[in-house]
Amino acid sequence: MPNTKSAEKRARQAQRRYLHNRSQRSRLKTAIKKVLAATDAETAVAAYRETAALLDRLATRRIIHPNKAARKKSQLAHRVLALGGQP
């Protein structure tokens, strides 16, 4: 339980950020699934580009770790190459 007004405010801000960040991570997971579910190269490339941009944005904002973003981009790029696309 916060004891000061500033601590109450920080608790409110932390809760708001937690909810926002959680929704962003959920959005990322959906985008990754879209790349993995693609069956043709054209769809996979389009989904990969959107997902790569989202990964970079979330890593810049430290919502996910930058190394995780790089790892996921690499994994997804290999998947797109396997379908015959050029990421």
LINPEKA-V555318 format. One record per pair of residues at least 6 apart in sequence whose C-alpha atoms are under 7 Angstrom apart, sorted by sequence separation. I is the first residue (numbers start at 0). J is the second residue. If there is no record, write none. Layout:
i = (I,I)
j = (J,J)
//
This chain:
i = (1,37,57,58,79,58,79,34,58,76,34,33,34,55,54,31,30,51,27,47,44,43,40,47,44,44,20,40,44,39,40,41,40)
j = (7,43,63,64,85,65,86,43,68,86,46,46,47,68,68,50,50,72,53,75,79,79,79,86,84,85,62,82,86,82,83,84,84)
//
